[in-house]
Amino acid sequence: MNRKLIRPNLSELKERLGPKPPRRKQVPPDQTNAEAFYYLKQMNARTPMVVVLKDGEELRGVIEWYDRNCIKVNRAGAPNLMVMKDCIKYMYKAEEQDETRSTRSDGI
């Protein structure tokens, strides 16, 4: 007995199904948890930080804890501060400032 293999024509199947509706982009999540990850990493490592406020004042210390609205900065030889996040312009690791000073003193 000979069996005959029948292959369907794929172009005919595509015509029957019709065009696919375009996929909508998914809405990005409200919260990525990147901020929480960064704070936890710096808190666990007890990384010395520089917090620059919107008025230009710099606070140096270690982040002890944070919540949705504020952070607590422990400072050596000065009172600990609770800083509202709305007042923070930016922050960076204190060691990054030391690295840029050393490269600038070399004339680079």
C-alpha positions as CSV (number, residue, x, y, z in Angstrom):
1,M,0.0,0.0,0.0
2,N,1.3,3.4,-1.0
3,R,0.5,6.3,1.2
4,K,0.5,9.7,-0.1
5,L,1.7,12.6,2.0
6,I,-0.5,15.7,1.8
7,R,1.0,19.0,2.7
8,P,-1.3,22.0,3.2
9,N,-0.3,25.2,1.5
10,L,0.7,27.7,4.2
11,S,-0.2,30.8,2.2
12,E,-3.8,29.5,2.0
13,L,-4.0,29.0,5.8
14,K,-2.7,32.5,6.4
15,E,-5.4,33.9,4.1
16,R,-8.1,32.0,5.9
17,L,-7.0,33.2,9.3
18,G,-6.8,36.9,8.2
19,P,-4.3,39.5,9.4
20,K,-3.2,39.5,13.0
21,P,-4.2,42.5,15.1
22,P,-1.1,44.5,16.1
23,R,0.1,43.8,19.7
24,R,-0.3,46.6,22.2
25,K,2.7,47.6,24.2
26,Q,2.4,46.6,27.8
27,V,2.2,49.4,30.4
28,P,5.5,49.7,32.3
29,P,5.2,49.0,36.1
30,D,4.6,51.8,38.5
31,Q,7.6,50.9,40.6
32,T,10.8,49.2,39.4
33,N,12.3,48.8,43.0
34,A,15.6,50.2,41.7
35,E,15.5,52.9,44.4
36,A,14.9,50.3,47.2
37,F,17.7,48.1,45.8
38,Y,20.1,51.1,45.8
39,Y,19.3,52.2,49.3
40,L,19.6,48.6,50.7
41,K,22.9,48.1,49.0
42,Q,24.4,51.3,50.4
43,M,22.9,50.7,53.9
44,N,24.2,47.1,54.1
45,A,27.7,48.2,53.0
46,R,27.6,51.3,55.2
47,T,28.9,53.3,52.3
48,P,29.8,56.9,53.1
49,M,27.5,59.1,51.0
50,V,27.3,62.7,50.0
51,V,23.7,64.0,49.8
52,V,23.3,67.3,47.9
53,L,20.2,69.3,48.7
54,K,18.3,71.5,46.3
55,D,19.8,74.6,48.0
56,G,23.3,73.3,47.4
57,E,24.1,72.2,50.9
58,E,26.0,68.9,51.2
59,L,25.4,66.3,53.9
60,R,28.0,63.6,54.4
61,G,27.2,60.4,56.2
62,V,25.8,56.9,56.0
63,I,22.2,56.1,55.2
64,E,20.7,54.3,58.2
65,W,17.2,53.7,56.9
66,Y,14.7,55.0,54.4
67,D,11.0,55.0,53.6
68,R,8.8,56.4,50.9
69,N,9.3,60.0,51.9
70,C,12.6,60.4,53.7
71,I,16.0,59.0,54.5
72,K,18.0,59.0,57.8
73,V,21.6,60.0,57.5
74,N,24.1,59.1,60.3
75,R,26.9,61.7,60.5
76,A,30.2,61.4,62.3
77,G,30.7,64.2,64.8
78,A,27.3,65.8,64.0
79,P,23.7,65.1,64.7
80,N,21.9,62.5,62.7
81,L,19.4,63.9,60.2
82,M,16.1,62.9,58.7
83,V,16.0,64.3,55.2
84,M,12.9,64.5,53.1
85,K,13.4,63.1,49.6
86,D,11.7,66.1,48.0
87,C,14.6,68.2,49.3
88,I,17.3,66.0,47.8
89,K,18.8,67.1,44.4
90,Y,21.1,64.1,44.0
91,M,23.5,61.9,46.0
92,Y,26.7,60.0,45.3
93,K,29.3,57.9,47.1
94,A,31.9,59.9,48.9
95,E,34.7,57.8,47.4
96,E,33.7,59.0,43.9
97,Q,34.5,62.5,44.9
98,D,37.9,61.5,46.3
99,E,38.7,59.7,43.0
100,T,37.8,62.7,40.9
101,R,40.0,65.0,43.1
102,S,43.0,62.6,42.7
103,T,42.7,62.6,38.9
104,R,42.3,66.4,38.8
105,S,45.4,66.9,40.9
106,D,47.4,64.9,38.3
107,G,46.4,67.4,35.7
108,I,44.2,65.0,33.8
